[in-house]
Amino acid sequence: MKITWNMRFKMFLAALVINVLGIIFAMLLFYHYAAENFYSEYAASLYERVYIGAKNADAGFQKIYRSTLDISFDAEIIALTNRGDFSNLATRLRNYREKNFLADDIYIFLPDKKILVRSEEYNSVQTLDAKTSAAWKEIIDGQSGMRPIFAENILTPAAKKIFLYKAKVQGAEAYVTTQISERGFYYSFIDDLGASDDSVALMSDAAGNVVSQSRAYANLNEKDFIAAKVEMPLSHCTIQLLVSKKKIDGKIIFMQILSVLGVICILLLSTFFIYVLSAKLNEPVENLAQVMQDVGHGNFSQRAKIEGNDEIGYLAERFNHMLDNLENEKILKRQAELHALQYQIRPHFIYNTLNSIRFAAMIQGAKNIGELLANFIELLQVSTNREGEFGTLAEEIATLKKYVALQEFRLMNSFAVDFNLAAETLSCRVPRLILQPFVENSILHAPSPEKTFCRITIASELRGDELIISVTDDGKGISAEVLENLSAKSSDKKTHGGFSGIGVANIKERLQLYYGDAGKVFCDSDGKSYTKISIVLPAEVIS
């Protein structure tokens, strides 16, 4: 008991020291971020914000500039202008405007003829009087290069401020002008910067004149604001953001409150100091308990962490030894399951093959029995071969062709099999007898009284690191209920509506044991005209 109280006293003293140090640290942190320093830090963050907005705005101007040049070099625009086909010219301009959401309007101006062609659907061709024509010519002459001009559009009934780019139409006495609405540009690039009531966002042209702003700028006292501005290299316009210092002062007060809350949190956290120490001491026991829980859920790959040479370390070591023994037993069990599933299908396969020979003997007579038996013997050798569970796809196809030959004697003129195999897939490694159950189902169950002949297609391809093998028939299909059962992770091993599920279930379980989730079987059918079975395996080439 004496030792226990001594340890508690030491822990309390340590917690008290941490509290004092935490309070000192919080005070130093607060004084470090004094008002002036905070202003400069905040200004730097504002600059980053304005820089991104200016970069996007300059990209918008660049897009309009390039679009204007593209129009001036457009062969169809040039031809329509020289021909005087102004109706189609307006349609062509509308196509350009629809490609660029910033373009408010596009004009083709022919100063000699005093004709203006607009990208609008109504009143798209206008004849200007001499005064208006000269005034518009004077406006567009003020723009050159990549710097837009800020002007008032005198050609619209209501005065509207615009940014304008112009270019001479090549090979024609005409000018193309692209206008950007000042308000449209503002809402696209500037509005988000000055969205709050305590901030002002504005844009100035190359001469320093304010051309777009969120609210009246003349009435503001810049001393009450922190400013960040960025000049755009293409348009040489400047975007500026002013944020009220009252907002910054509010953030400083918030920082003070945050510091106090931080001190309170430190005090609260220190009360759990002893609890943290006890948790640290119990960590090896908790680790062992967690591993036991994972093993209880079936995860036998987990191992307990051995820490020290004490009783807990010894217990963890013996528990890991027990898991190693369980893992070995699990591997042996898996191998036994694989062999059992490999041989489960063989009695079913041999029965059907012998039945085919019996029918062939009845129909064809004894002269073909030798050939049938030769094919059957080779099939039987493959079926009962215990040396290796895998072979190449080419070997699997060769075995399948012998099975098809046997069935052709039995069910002549009721089916045909086509092979559409990619050459690179023939050397891929596949489990033996993986296709025969699906082909058997197509041969026996695909034909119907309405359609007595069935065509079966066997195809293969490589898709990335996967081998895809499919068996498709154009028979009567399978019902939605059977399709759902066959598509489930574990199929019922009974017969479903004439579609044998024995082979399907066997193959799906074999694939699960061989490949885990990487081996899959997909079933598809419309229930009346086709059935397609697709097998997906990891692509493994046998050299």
C-alpha positions in Angstrom: 0.0 0.0 0.0 2.9 2.4 0.8 4.5 1.9 -2.6 1.1 2.5 -4.3 0.6 5.9 -2.6 4.2 6.8 -3.5 3.6 6.1 -7.3 0.4 8.1 -7.2 2.2 11.1 -5.7 4.9 10.9 -8.4 2.3 10.8 -11.2 0.4 13.7 -9.6 3.6 15.8 -9.4 4.4 15.0 -13.1 0.9 16.0 -14.2 1.3 19.3 -12.2 4.6 20.0 -14.0 3.0 19.3 -17.4 0.2 21.7 -16.6 2.6 24.5 -15.7 4.6 23.9 -18.8 1.5 23.8 -21.0 0.3 27.1 -19.6 3.7 28.7 -20.3 3.7 27.3 -23.8 0.2 28.6 -24.5 1.2 32.1 -23.4 4.4 32.2 -25.4 2.4 31.0 -28.5 -0.1 33.8 -28.0 2.5 36.6 -27.7 4.4 35.1 -30.7 1.4 35.7 -32.9 0.9 39.3 -31.9 -1.4 41.5 -34.0 1.2 42.9 -36.5 2.6 39.5 -37.2 -0.8 38.1 -37.7 -1.7 40.9 -40.1 1.3 40.0 -42.3 0.5 36.3 -42.2 -3.1 37.0 -43.1 -1.9 39.2 -46.0 0.2 36.4 -47.3 -2.8 34.0 -47.3 -4.9 36.7 -49.1 -2.2 37.0 -51.8 -2.4 33.2 -52.5 -6.1 33.5 -52.8 -5.9 36.6 -55.1 -3.1 34.9 -57.1 -5.3 31.9 -58.0 -8.2 34.2 -58.9 -6.0 36.4 -61.1 -4.5 33.3 -62.8 -8.0 32.0 -63.7 -9.1 35.5 -64.9 -6.0 35.8 -67.1 -6.7 32.4 -68.5 -10.3 33.6 -69.4 -8.9 36.6 -71.2 -6.4 34.4 -73.0 -9.2 32.1 -74.2 -11.2 35.0 -75.6 -8.0 36.4 -77.3 -7.3 33.0 -78.9 -10.9 32.6 -80.0 -10.9 36.0 -81.6 -7.7 35.1 -83.6 -9.3 31.8 -84.6 -12.3 33.5 -86.0 -10.2 36.0 -88.0 -8.4 33.1 -89.6 -11.5 30.9 -90.1 -11.7 30.1 -93.8 -15.5 29.8 -93.7 -15.8 33.2 -91.9 -13.5 34.8 -94.6 -15.5 33.3 -97.4 -18.9 34.3 -96.0 -17.6 37.8 -95.3 -16.3 38.3 -98.8 -19.5 36.8 -100.3 -21.7 39.0 -98.2 -23.6 36.0 -96.9 -24.3 37.7 -93.6 -27.1 35.4 -92.4 -24.8 32.3 -92.5 -22.0 34.4 -91.1 -24.1 35.2 -88.0 -24.8 31.5 -87.6 -21.1 30.7 -87.7 -20.4 33.4 -85.1 -23.1 31.9 -82.8 -21.3 28.6 -83.0 -18.1 30.3 -81.7 -20.0 32.0 -79.0 -21.5 28.8 -77.8 -18.1 27.2 -77.4 -16.9 30.0 -75.1 -19.1 30.7 -72.1 -17.3 34.0 -71.4 -18.1 35.5 -74.8 -21.1 37.8 -74.4 -21.3 38.7 -78.1 -19.2 38.4 -81.3 -19.3 41.0 -84.1 -18.0 41.2 -87.6 -17.7 44.9 -88.5 -17.3 46.0 -92.2 -16.4 49.7 -91.8 -16.5 50.5 -95.6 -20.0 49.1 -95.9 -21.0 50.3 -92.3 -22.5 46.8 -91.8 -22.4 45.0 -88.4 -23.0 41.2 -88.2 -23.8 39.9 -84.7 -23.9 36.4 -83.2 -27.5 37.1 -82.0 -30.4 35.2 -83.5 -32.5 38.3 -83.9 -31.5 41.5 -85.7 -28.2 39.8 -86.4 -27.3 42.0 -89.4 -27.4 45.8 -88.9 -26.5 48.8 -91.1 -25.0 51.5 -89.0 -25.2 55.2 -89.6 -22.0 57.1 -90.3 -21.7 58.5 -86.8 -22.2 55.2 -85.0 -19.9 53.4 -87.5 -17.2 55.9 -86.9 -17.6 55.7 -83.1 -17.5 51.9 -83.1 -14.4 52.0 -85.3 -12.7 54.4 -82.9 -13.5 52.1 -79.9 -12.1 48.9 -81.5 -9.0 50.8 -82.8 -8.1 51.3 -79.2 -7.5 47.6 -78.7 -4.4 45.8 -79.9 -2.4 42.8 -78.8 -3.3 40.7 -75.8 -4.5 43.6 -73.6 -8.3 44.0 -73.6 -9.9 47.4 -73.6 -12.7 48.4 -71.2 -15.4 50.3 -73.0 -19.1 50.9 -73.2 -21.0 49.0 -75.9 -22.7 51.7 -77.9 -24.4 49.2 -80.3 -26.9 47.9 -77.7 -30.0 49.7 -76.7 -29.0 49.7 -73.0 -25.5 50.9 -72.1 -23.4 48.0 -71.0 -19.7 47.9 -69.9 -17.6 45.4 -71.7 -14.1 44.0 -72.2 -13.2 43.8 -75.9 -10.7 42.0 -78.1 -10.5 42.7 -81.9 -8.7 41.2 -84.9 -8.7 41.9 -88.6 -10.4 39.2 -90.7 -7.7 37.9 -92.9 -8.3 38.6 -96.6 -11.3 40.8 -96.0 -12.0 44.4 -95.2 -13.6 43.5 -91.8 -12.9 43.3 -88.1 -14.0 40.6 -85.7 -14.6 41.8 -82.1 -15.4 39.5 -79.1 -17.0 41.2 -76.1 -17.0 40.0 -72.5 -19.7 41.5 -70.2 -18.1 43.3 -67.3 -20.7 41.9 -64.9 -20.3 38.4 -66.4 -16.6 38.5 -66.0 -17.0 39.8 -62.4 -19.4 37.0 -61.4 -17.1 34.4 -63.1 -13.8 35.4 -61.5 -14.0 38.2 -58.9 -17.3 37.7 -57.1 -16.0 34.8 -54.9 -13.0 36.9 -53.8 -15.2 39.7 -52.4 -18.3 37.8 -51.4 -18.4 38.9 -47.8 -19.6 42.2 -46.4 -16.2 43.1 -44.9 -14.2 42.7 -48.1 -13.9 44.4 -51.4 -12.6 42.8 -54.7 -11.9 44.9 -57.7 -10.0 44.8 -61.0 -8.0 47.6 -62.6 -6.8 48.0 -66.2 -3.2 48.6 -67.3 -3.6 52.3 -66.6 -4.8 51.8 -63.1 -8.4 52.6 -63.7 -10.9 50.5 -61.7 -13.0 48.6 -64.3 -14.8 46.0 -62.2 -15.6 45.8 -58.5 -17.8 44.2 -55.9 -19.0 47.5 -54.3 -18.2 51.2 -54.3 -14.5 51.7 -53.9 -14.2 55.5 -53.8 -15.9 55.7 -50.3 -13.5 53.3 -48.7 -10.6 54.2 -46.4 -7.7 51.9 -47.3 -6.2 52.3 -43.9 -9.0 50.3 -42.5 -8.2 47.3 -44.8 -5.5 44.8 -45.5 -4.8 44.6 -49.2 -3.4 42.0 -51.6 -3.1 42.5 -55.3 -1.7 40.6 -58.3 -1.0 41.8 -61.8 -2.0 39.4 -64.6 0.9 38.9 -67.1 -1.3 38.5 -70.3 -3.9 41.2 -69.9 -1.8 43.5 -67.6 -4.9 44.0 -65.5 -4.6 43.9 -61.7 -6.9 42.1 -59.3 -7.0 43.5 -55.7 -8.7 42.2 -52.6 -9.3 44.4 -49.5 -10.3 42.8 -46.2 -11.4 44.9 -43.3 -9.1 44.9 -40.3 -12.1 44.4 -38.1 -12.3 40.9 -39.4 -8.6 40.3 -38.5 -9.2 41.7 -35.0 -12.0 39.3 -34.6 -9.7 36.5 -35.6 -7.1 37.7 -33.0 -9.8 37.6 -30.3 -10.8 34.1 -31.5 -7.1 33.2 -31.1 -7.1 34.4 -27.5 -10.2 32.4 -26.8 -8.6 29.4 -28.4 -5.5 29.8 -26.3 -7.6 29.8 -23.1 -9.5 26.7 -24.4 -6.1 25.1 -25.1 -5.0 25.6 -21.5 -8.3 24.1 -20.2 -7.8 21.1 -22.5 -4.3 20.6 -21.1 -5.7 20.7 -17.6 -8.4 18.2 -18.5 -6.0 15.9 -20.4 -3.6 15.9 -17.5 -6.2 14.3 -15.2 -6.1 11.3 -17.5 -2.3 11.0 -17.1 -2.5 8.1 -14.7 -5.0 6.3 -16.9 -2.6 6.7 -19.9 0.2 5.1 -17.9 -2.0 2.2 -16.8 -3.1 1.7 -20.5 0.6 1.6 -21.5 1.3 -1.0 -18.9 -1.6 -3.1 -20.1 -0.7 -2.7 -23.8 0.9 -6.2 -24.2 -2.2 -7.8 -22.7 -4.5 -5.8 -24.9 -2.5 -6.7 -28.0 -2.8 -10.4 -27.2 -6.6 -10.0 -26.6 -7.0 -8.3 -29.9 -5.1 -11.1 -31.7 -7.3 -13.7 -30.0 -10.4 -11.8 -31.1 -9.2 -11.6 -34.8 -8.4 -15.4 -34.7 -11.9 -16.0 -33.3 -13.3 -14.2 -36.4 -11.3 -16.5 -38.7 -8.1 -14.5 -39.4 -5.5 -17.1 -38.6 -2.7 -15.0 -40.2 -2.5 -12.7 -37.1 0.4 -13.1 -34.6 0.8 -11.8 -31.1 3.6 -9.2 -30.6 6.1 -10.6 -28.1 7.4 -8.0 -25.7 9.9 -8.9 -23.1 10.6 -12.2 -21.4 7.9 -12.0 -18.7 4.8 -14.1 -18.3 2.9 -12.2 -21.0 5.7 -12.7 -23.5 5.8 -16.4 -22.8 2.0 -16.6 -23.2 2.2 -14.7 -26.5 4.9 -17.1 -27.8 2.9 -20.2 -26.9 -0.2 -18.7 -28.5 1.7 -18.0 -31.8 3.0 -21.6 -31.7 -0.6 -22.8 -31.5 -1.6 -20.6 -34.4 1.2 -22.0 -36.5 -0.1 -25.5 -35.9 -3.6 -24.4 -36.8 -2.4 -22.8 -40.0 -0.6 -26.0 -41.1 -3.8 -28.0 -40.5 -5.8 -25.4 -42.5 -3.4 -25.8 -45.5 -3.8 -29.6 -45.3 -7.6 -29.2 -45.1 -7.6 -26.9 -48.1 -5.6 -29.4 -50.2 -8.0 -32.2 -49.2 -11.0 -30.0 -50.2 -9.3 -29.2 -53.6 -8.7 -32.9 -54.3 -12.3 -33.8 -53.2 -13.8 -31.2 -55.5 -11.4 -32.2 -58.4 -12.7 -35.8 -58.2 -16.3 -34.9 -57.4 -17.1 -34.1 -61.0 -15.5 -37.2 -62.5 -18.3 -39.8 -61.8 -20.8 -37.4 -63.3 -18.6 -36.8 -66.3 -17.9 -40.6 -66.9 -21.6 -41.4 -66.6 -22.5 -38.9 -69.3 -19.7 -40.0 -71.5 -20.6 -43.6 -71.3 -24.2 -42.7 -72.0 -23.0 -40.9 -75.2 -21.2 -44.0 -76.4 -24.3 -46.1 -75.7 -26.5 -43.8 -77.8 -23.9 -43.7 -80.5 -23.7 -47.5 -80.7 -27.4 -47.6 -81.0 -27.6 -45.0 -83.8 -24.3 -45.6 -85.7 -23.6 -49.2 -85.3 -20.4 -51.0 -84.2 -18.2 -49.6 -87.0 -17.7 -46.3 -85.1 -17.3 -47.8 -81.7 -13.5 -47.9 -82.0 -13.2 -44.3 -82.7 -15.6 -43.4 -80.0 -13.8 -45.5 -77.5 -10.4 -44.0 -78.4 -11.8 -40.5 -77.7 -13.4 -41.8 -74.5 -10.1 -43.4 -73.3 -8.2 -40.2 -73.8 -11.0 -38.3 -71.9 -10.9 -40.8 -69.1 -7.2 -40.5 -68.8 -7.5 -36.7 -68.4 -10.4 -37.1 -66.0 -8.6 -39.6 -63.7 -5.2 -38.0 -64.0 -3.9 -37.2 -60.5 -0.6 -35.7 -61.7 -1.3 -31.9 -61.6 -4.6 -30.0 -61.3 -3.6 -27.5 -64.0 -2.8 -27.5 -67.7 -2.6 -25.1 -70.6 -5.7 -23.7 -72.3 -4.5 -25.5 -75.5 -4.6 -28.8 -73.6 -8.0 -28.0 -72.2 -9.4 -27.2 -75.7 -7.9 -30.4 -77.1 -9.7 -32.4 -74.4 -12.9 -30.5 -75.0 -12.8 -31.2 -78.7 -12.8 -34.9 -78.0 -15.8 -34.6 -75.8 -17.6 -32.6 -78.5 -16.8 -35.3 -81.0 -18.4 -37.9 -78.7 -21.5 -35.8 -78.3 -21.8 -35.2 -82.1 -22.2 -38.9 -82.6 -24.9 -38.9 -80.0 -26.8 -35.8 -81.0 -26.0 -35.4 -84.7 -27.3 -32.3 -86.4 -28.5 -30.7 -83.2 -25.5 -28.4 -82.4 -22.2 -27.0 -83.8 -19.2 -25.7 -81.9 -17.0 -22.7 -83.0 -13.7 -21.8 -81.5 -12.6 -18.2 -81.3 -9.4 -18.4 -79.3 -6.8 -15.7 -79.1 -3.4 -17.2 -79.8 -1.7 -15.6 -76.8 -4.2 -17.3 -74.5 -3.4 -20.9 -75.5 -0.3 -21.1 -73.3 -2.1 -19.7 -70.2 -2.5 -22.0 -67.1 -6.0 -23.1 -66.4 -7.6 -25.8 -64.0 -8.4 -29.0 -65.8 -12.0 -29.8 -67.0 -13.1 -26.2 -66.4 -15.0 -25.8 -69.7 -16.6 -29.2 -70.2 -19.6 -28.7 -67.7 -20.6 -25.5 -69.4 -20.3 -26.9 -72.9 -22.3 -29.9 -71.8 -25.1 -27.7 -70.5 -25.3 -25.8 -73.8 -25.4 -29.1 -75.8 -28.0 -30.8 -73.7 -30.2 -27.9 -72.6 -29.9 -25.1 -75.1 -32.0 -26.7 -78.0 -35.7 -26.4 -77.8 -38.7 -27.7 -79.8 -38.9 -24.4 -81.6 -35.2 -24.3 -82.4 -33.7 -27.8 -82.6 -30.2 -26.6 -83.8 -27.9 -24.8 -81.4 -24.6 -23.0 -82.2 -22.0 -22.8 -79.4 -19.0 -20.4 -79.4 -16.0 -20.9 -77.2 -13.8 -17.7 -77.0 -10.8 -16.5 -75.1 -8.9 -13.3 -74.7 -6.4 -11.5 -72.5 -7.7 -8.3 -70.8 -4.9 -6.7 -68.8 -3.7 -9.3 -66.3 -6.9 -11.4 -66.6 -7.7 -14.4 -68.8 -11.4 -14.3 -70.0 -12.9 -17.6 -71.3 -16.6 -17.6 -72.5 -19.0 -20.3 -73.6 -22.0 -18.8 -75.5 -24.9 -20.6 -77.2 -27.9 -19.2 -79.1 -30.4 -21.6 -77.5 -33.5 -21.1 -75.5 -31.7 -19.3 -72.6 -32.3 -19.8 -68.9 -34.8 -18.2 -66.6 -34.1 -15.2 -64.3 -34.5 -17.4 -61.2 -31.9 -19.9 -62.5 -29.6 -17.1 -63.6 -29.7 -15.5 -60.2 -28.9 -18.8 -58.5 -26.0 -19.5 -60.9 -24.7 -15.9 -60.4 -24.7 -16.3 -56.6 -21.4 -16.9 -54.8 -22.4 -20.5 -54.0 -24.8 -22.2 -56.4 -27.2 -24.9 -55.3 -25.8 -28.2 -56.6 -29.2 -29.4 -57.8 -30.6 -29.2 -61.3 -32.3 -25.8 -62.0 -34.9 -25.9 -64.7 -32.9 -28.3 -66.9 -29.6 -26.4 -66.3 -27.2 -28.7 -64.4 -25.7 -27.0 -61.4 -23.4 -29.8 -60.4 -20.5 -28.7 -62.7 -21.2 -25.0 -62.1 -21.0 -25.3 -58.4 -17.9 -27.5 -58.6 -16.0 -25.1 -60.8 -17.0 -22.0 -58.8 -15.7 -23.7 -55.6 -12.5 -24.8 -57.3 -11.9 -21.3 -58.5 -12.5 -19.9 -55.0 -10.0 -22.3 -53.5 -7.4 -21.8 -56.3 -7.6 -18.1 -56.7 -9.8 -16.6 -54.0 -11.8 -13.5 -55.2 -9.6 -13.3 -58.4 -11.4 -16.3 -59.9 -15.0 -15.6 -61.0 -17.8 -17.0 -63.0 -20.4 -14.7 -64.6 -23.8 -16.0 -66.1 -25.9 -13.9 -68.6 -29.0 -14.8 -70.5 -32.1 -13.1 -71.9 -34.2 -16.2 -71.1 -35.1 -16.8 -74.7 -32.3 -16.6 -77.3 -28.9 -17.0 -75.7 -26.8 -18.0 -72.7 -23.3 -16.8 -72.0 -21.0 -18.1 -69.3 -17.8 -16.1 -68.7 -14.8 -17.4 -66.6 -12.3 -14.9 -65.3 -8.9 -16.1 -64.1 -5.5 -14.5 -63.4 -3.5 -14.7 -66.6 -0.5 -17.1 -65.9 1.5 -18.1 -69.0 3.2 -21.6 -68.8 6.6 -21.3 -70.6 
